[in-house]
Amino acid sequence: MTKTETNSSVWIGGPKTDLIFFCFGWVPVFLAFVLTLELGRKPELWPLLIAFVLMISFIHRHLTFPLVYADPDQLAARKKAYVLFPFLFFLLTLAGILYVEPGLGPKARPVRPLLAVLVFLSVVWNIYHTLMQKMGILRVYSRKAGYGRPWVDKAMIWVWFVFLLLQLAASPKLQQEVVRLSAAGRLLNRVFEPLLPVMPYLAGAALAAGLVVTGFYLKQEFSHRGRFHWPKNLFVLSVLLLYATLGYDFVAGYAAFGFSHAIEYIAFVNVFSRRKYLARPAQSSPLAAWIRRQGLSFGVFAAGMVTIFLLWRHWSWTTLGWYILASSFLHFLYDGWIWKVRDPKVAQPLGIRPQEA
C-alpha cells in the first residue's frame, strides 16, 4: 500500500472503520451461521442469530429518521412528504392487515393477499435498496480516488448479483426453501416459475457478462497511474465474497447480507454526521447539538432501539413485523432522497469536491 493510499483522504471513515464496517464486519456473523449449521445446531440457534441481525437492522433503519426530522434544512426540503408519507404507509399496511380472505379448503387458514403483496414489494425494494447502498459506497471510493468510470463500478455490483440471482433461482433446493420461508417467497417463486426452464441459459449469459465487466474493471484499476487502490478494491472484494455466501446457504447468506448493510449504514451515518454537523453551531439543529457528544448520543439511541425491539418482540413478534414492514418503506424512500452524492451538502462532508459529483 502506497503512502498516498494510507492517507485518510482515500478512506471514508479511516482504515479501521472501513475494513470493519464497510468491508468485512459481516464475516463473524456468517461464520456463526456456518458453525451452527456444521455442528447440527441450526434449529436451536439460528432463530437467536436471526433475531440479533434483525435487532441491528432495527437500529440502522431508525437512524434515517433523525437525519430527516432533527435537521430543519432537510425537513424543509420535502416537508409535506415527510409529514404525509408516514400516515400513508401505515394506513396501507393497516389495510393489508385488516383485509382477510378465507383460505381454500375446509382447514385452510385465512390469507391476507394485500399484506403478502406489501411484503413482496418490501423484499424486492430492500434488495434494490441494499445494492444501491453498495453501489453508492463504491462510487464514493472512486470519487475520493479521483478515477473510475461510473458504468463500470455500477456494473460490477449489479451484473454479478444478477448472475447469482439467476443461478440460485435455477436451484430446486432453493426454490423449496424460499417457498417454505414466507408468503412473499411463494409469491416470488410464482413470478419466476415461467422462466425456470431458461434460467440456466440466462445465468450463463450473466456469467459471461460478469467476466467481461470484470475485465473492464481490472483494466481500469491497474491502468490508473500504476497504482492499485486498496480501499476501493477491498470493498469490491468484500461485496463479491458476500454474494458467494448466498451460494453456501440462502438463509445464512441473506442474514450476512442484512447485517453487512446495517453496520455499513450505521458507520456511514456516524462518519457523515460528525463531519457535517460539527461544522455547524450547536444551536442550529438537534443533530448539531447531539453530535457534540456523538458517542453518548448514539449509545442512548441504540440502547433505546434495542430495548424497544426486545420488549416488542417478547410482547408480539407479529405486530413488530407489521411495524417493520410499514416503516421499511419510509426508510427506503427517505434514503433515496437524502443520500445523493451529486448534492454538495452530501459530497463535501465526504471529502468529494462538488464539481466532481
For each residue, the residues with C-beta under 8 A, 3 or more apart:
1: 5 6 230
2: 5 6 227
3: 6 7
4: 7 10 227
5: 1 2 10 227 229 230 231
6: 1 2 3 15
7: 3 4 10
8: 11 14 15
9: 144 351
10: 4 5 7 141 144 145 229 231 232
11: 8 14 15 17 18 144 231
12: 17 18 22 137 140 141 144 231 268 271 350
13: 17 18 21 22 267 268 270 271
14: 8 11 17 18
15: 6 8 11 18 19 231
16: 19 20
17: 11 12 13 14 20 21 22 267 271
18: 11 12 13 14 15 21 22 23 231 234 235
19: 15 16 22 23 24 234
20: 16 17 23 24 25 267
21: 13 17 18 25 263 264 266 267 268
22: 12 13 17 18 19 25 137 235 238 264 267 268
23: 18 19 20 234 235 237 238
24: 19 20 27 238
25: 20 21 22 28 259 260 263 264
26: 29 30 238 242 256 257 259 260 263
27: 24 30 31
28: 25 31 32
29: 26 32 33 49 52 53 255 256 259
30: 26 27 33 34 245 252 253 255 256
31: 27 28 34 35
32: 28 29 35 36 49
33: 29 30 36 37 46 49 249 251 252 255 256
34: 30 31 37 38 248 249 252
35: 31 32 38 39
36: 32 33 39 41 42 44 45 46 49
37: 33 34 40 41 42 249 252
38: 34 35
39: 35 36
40: 37
41: 36 37 44 45
42: 36 37 45 46
43: 46
44: 36 41 47
45: 36 41 42 48 49
46: 33 36 42 43 49 50 251
47: 44 50 51
48: 45 51 52
49: 29 32 33 36 45 46 52 53 255
50: 46 47 53 54 251 255
51: 47 48 54 55 313
52: 29 48 49 55 56
53: 29 49 50 56 57 255 258 259 262
54: 50 51 57 58 258 309 324
55: 51 52 58 59 306 309 310
56: 52 53 59 60 259 262 263 266
57: 53 54 60 61 258 259 261 262
58: 54 55 61 62 305 306 308 309 324
59: 55 56 62 63 262 266 301 302 305 306
60: 56 57 63 261 262 263 265 266
61: 57 58 64 324 327 328 331
62: 58 59 65 66 301 305 327
63: 59 60 66 67 265 266 269 301
64: 61 67 68 330 331 334 335 338
65: 62 68 69 330 334
66: 62 63 69 70 71 286 287 290 301
67: 63 64 70 71 74 269 273 287 334 338
68: 64 65 71 74 75 82 334 338
69: 65 66 75 82
70: 66 67 285 286 287 290
71: 66 67 68 74 75 285 286 287
72: 75 76 284 285
73: 76 77 285 345
74: 67 68 71 77 338
75: 68 69 71 72 78 79 82
76: 72 73 79
77: 73 74 337
78: 75 81 82 337
79: 75 76 82 83
80: 83 84
81: 78 84 85
82: 68 69 75 78 79 85 86 334
83: 79 80 86 87
84: 80 81 87 88
85: 81 82 88 89 330 333
86: 82 83 89 90 330
87: 83 84 90 91
88: 84 85 91 92
89: 85 86 92 93 326 327 329 330
90: 86 87 93 94 326
91: 87 88 94 95
92: 88 89 95 96 118 326
93: 89 90 96 97 115 118 322 325 326
94: 90 91 97 98
95: 91 92 98 99 114
96: 92 93 99 112 114 115 117 118
97: 93 94 112 115 322
98: 94 95
99: 95 96 112 113 114 115
100: 110 111 112
101: 110 111 112 113
102: 108 110 111
103: 108 109 110 111
104: 108
105: 108
106:
107:
108: 102 103 104 105 111
109: 103
110: 100 101 102 103
111: 100 101 102 103 108 116 183
112: 96 97 99 100 101 115 116
113: 99 101 116 117
114: 95 96 99 117 118
115: 93 96 97 99 112 118 119 325
116: 111 112 113 119 120 183 184 187
117: 96 113 114 120 121 187
118: 92 93 96 114 115 121 122 325
119: 115 116 122 123 182 183 184 325
120: 116 117 123 124 184 187 188
121: 117 118 124 125
122: 118 119 125 126 184 325 328 329
123: 119 120 126 127 184 188
124: 120 121 127 128
125: 121 122 128 129 328 329 332
126: 122 123 129 130 328 332
127: 123 124 130 131
128: 124 125 131 132
129: 125 126 132 133 331 332 335 336
130: 126 127 133 134 257 258 261
131: 127 128 134 135 157 158 161
132: 128 129 135 136 336
133: 129 130 136 137 261 264 265 335
134: 130 131 137 138 157 239
135: 131 132 138 139 153 154 157 158
136: 132 133 139 140 339 341
137: 12 22 133 134 140 141 235 264 268
138: 134 135 141 142 153 156 157 232 235 236 239
139: 135 136 142 143 148 150 153 154 341
140: 12 136 137 143 144 341 350 352
141: 10 12 137 138 144 145 148 229 231 232 235
142: 138 139 145 147 148 150 153 232
143: 139 140 146 148 341 347 352 356 357
144: 9 10 11 12 140 141 350 351 352
145: 10 141 142 148 224 229 231 232
146: 143 356
147: 142 220 224
148: 139 141 142 143 145 152 153 220 232
149: 152 153 216 220
150: 139 142 153 154
151: 154 155
152: 148 149 155 156 213 216 217 220
153: 135 138 139 142 148 149 150 156 157 217
154: 135 139 150 151 157 158
155: 151 152 158 159 213 216 217
156: 138 152 153 159 160 213 214 217 236 239
157: 131 134 135 138 153 154 160 161 239
158: 131 135 154 155 161 162
159: 155 156 162 163 206 209 210 213
160: 156 157 163 164 210 213 240 243
161: 131 157 158 164 165 243
162: 158 159 165 166 206 209
163: 159 160 166 167 203 206 207 209 210
164: 160 161 167 168 243 246 247
165: 161 162 168 169
166: 162 163 169 170 199 202 203 206
167: 163 164 170 171 203 206 207 247
168: 164 165 171 174 246 247 250
169: 165 166 174 175 192 195 196 199
170: 166 167 196 199 200 203
171: 167 168 174 175
172: 175 176
173: 176 177
174: 168 169 171 177 178 250
175: 169 171 172 178 179 189 196
176: 172 173 179 180
177: 173 174 180 181 250 251
178: 174 175 181 185 186 188 189 250
179: 175 176 185 186 189
180: 176 177 185
181: 177 178 185 251
182: 119 185 186
183: 111 116 119 186 187
184: 116 119 120 122 123 187 188
185: 178 179 180 181 182 188 189
186: 178 179 182 183 189 190
187: 116 117 120 183 184 190 191
188: 120 123 178 184 185 191 192
189: 175 178 179 185 186 192 193
190: 186 187 193
191: 187 188
192: 169 188 189 195 196 199
193: 189 190 196
194:
195: 169 192 198 199 202
196: 169 170 175 192 193 199
197:
198: 195 201 202
199: 166 169 170 192 195 196 202 203
200: 170 203 204
201: 198 204 205
202: 166 195 198 199 205 206
203: 163 166 167 170 199 200 206 207
204: 200 201 207 208
205: 201 202 208 209
206: 159 162 163 166 167 202 203 209 210
207: 163 167 203 204 210 211
208: 204 205 211 212
209: 159 162 163 205 206 212 213
210: 159 160 163 206 207 213 214
211: 207 208 214 215
212: 208 209 215 216
213: 152 155 156 159 160 209 210 216 217
214: 156 210 211 217 218
215: 211 212 218 219
216: 149 152 155 212 213 219 220
217: 152 153 155 156 213 214 220 221 236
218: 214 215 221 222
219: 215 216 222 223
220: 147 148 149 152 216 217 223 224
221: 217 218 224 228 229 232 233
222: 218 219 228
223: 219 220
224: 145 147 220 221 227 229
225:
226:
227: 2 4 5 224
228: 221 222 233
229: 5 10 141 145 221 224 232 233
230: 1 5 233 234
231: 5 10 11 12 15 18 141 145 234 235
232: 10 138 141 142 145 148 221 229 235 236
233: 221 228 229 230 236 237
234: 18 19 23 230 231 237 238
235: 18 22 23 137 138 141 231 232 238 239
236: 138 156 217 232 233 239 240
237: 23 233 234 240 241
238: 22 23 24 26 234 235 241 242 260
239: 134 138 156 157 235 236 242 243
240: 160 236 237 243 244
241: 237 238 244 245
242: 26 238 239 245 253 256 257 260
243: 160 161 164 239 240 246 247
244: 240 241 247 248
245: 30 241 242 248 249 252 253 256 257
246: 164 168 243 249 250 253 254 257
247: 164 167 168 243 244 253
248: 34 244 245 252 253
249: 33 34 37 245 246 252 253
250: 168 174 177 178 246 253 254
251: 33 46 50 177 181 254 255
252: 30 33 34 37 245 248 249 255 256
253: 30 242 245 246 247 248 249 250 256 257
254: 246 250 251 257 258
255: 29 30 33 49 50 53 251 252 258 259
256: 26 29 30 33 242 245 252 253 259 260
257: 26 130 242 245 246 253 254 260 261
258: 53 54 57 130 254 255 261 262
259: 25 26 29 53 56 57 255 256 262 263
260: 25 26 238 242 256 257 263 264
261: 57 60 130 133 257 258 264 265
262: 53 56 57 59 60 258 259 265 266
263: 21 25 26 56 60 259 260 266 267
264: 21 22 25 133 137 260 261 267 268
265: 60 63 133 261 262 268 269
266: 21 56 59 60 63 262 263 269 270
267: 13 17 20 21 22 263 264 270 271
268: 12 13 21 22 137 264 265 271 272
269: 63 67 265 266 272 273
270: 13 266 267 273 274 294 298
271: 12 13 17 267 268 274 275
272: 268 269 275 276 346 349 350
273: 67 269 270 276 277 287 291 294
274: 270 271 277 278 291 294
275: 271 272 278 279 349 350
276: 272 273 279 280 345 349
277: 273 274 280 285 287 288 290 291
278: 274 275 288 291 292
279: 275 276
280: 276 277 284 285 288
281: 284 288
282: 288 289 292
283: 288 289
284: 72 280 281 288
285: 70 71 72 73 277 280 288 289
286: 66 70 71 289 290
287: 66 67 70 71 273 277 290 291
288: 277 278 280 281 282 283 284 285 291 292
289: 282 283 285 286 292
290: 66 70 277 286 287 293 294 297
291: 273 274 277 278 287 288 294 297
292: 278 282 288 289
293: 290 296 297
294: 270 273 274 290 291 297 298
295: 298 299
296: 293 299 300
297: 290 291 293 294 300 301
298: 270 294 295 301 302
299: 295 296 302 303
300: 296 297 303 304
301: 59 62 63 66 297 298 304 305
302: 59 298 299 305 306
303: 299 300 306 307
304: 300 301 307 308
305: 58 59 62 301 302 308 309
306: 55 58 59 302 303 309 310
307: 303 304 310 311
308: 58 304 305 311 312
309: 54 55 58 305 306 312 313 320
310: 55 306 307 313 314
311: 307 308 314 315
312: 308 309 315 316 319 320 323
313: 51 309 310 317 320
314: 310 311
315: 311 312 319 320
316: 312 319 320
317: 313 320 321
318: 321 322
319: 312 315 316 322 323
320: 309 312 313 315 316 317 323 324
321: 317 318 324 325
322: 93 97 318 319 325 326
323: 312 319 320 326 327
324: 54 58 61 320 321 327 328
325: 93 115 118 119 122 321 322 328 329
326: 89 90 92 93 322 323 329 330
327: 61 62 89 323 324 330 331
328: 61 122 125 126 324 325 331 332
329: 89 122 125 325 326 332 333
330: 64 65 85 86 89 326 327 333 334
331: 61 64 129 327 328 334 335
332: 125 126 129 328 329 335 336
333: 85 329 330 336 337
334: 64 65 67 68 82 330 331 337 338
335: 64 129 133 331 332 338 339
336: 129 132 332 333 339
337: 77 78 333 334 340
338: 64 67 68 74 334 335 346
339: 136 335 336 346
340: 337 343 346
341: 136 139 140 143 346 347 350 352 357
342: 346 347 357
343: 340 346 347 357
344: 347 348 354 357
345: 73 276 348 349
346: 272 338 339 340 341 342 343 349 350 357
347: 143 341 342 343 344 350 352 353 354 356 357
348: 344 345 351 352 354
349: 272 275 276 345 346
350: 12 140 144 272 275 341 346 347
351: 9 144 348
352: 140 143 144 341 347 348 356 357
353: 347 356 357
354: 344 347 348 357
355:
356: 143 146 347 352 353
357: 143 341 342 343 344 346 347 352 353 354
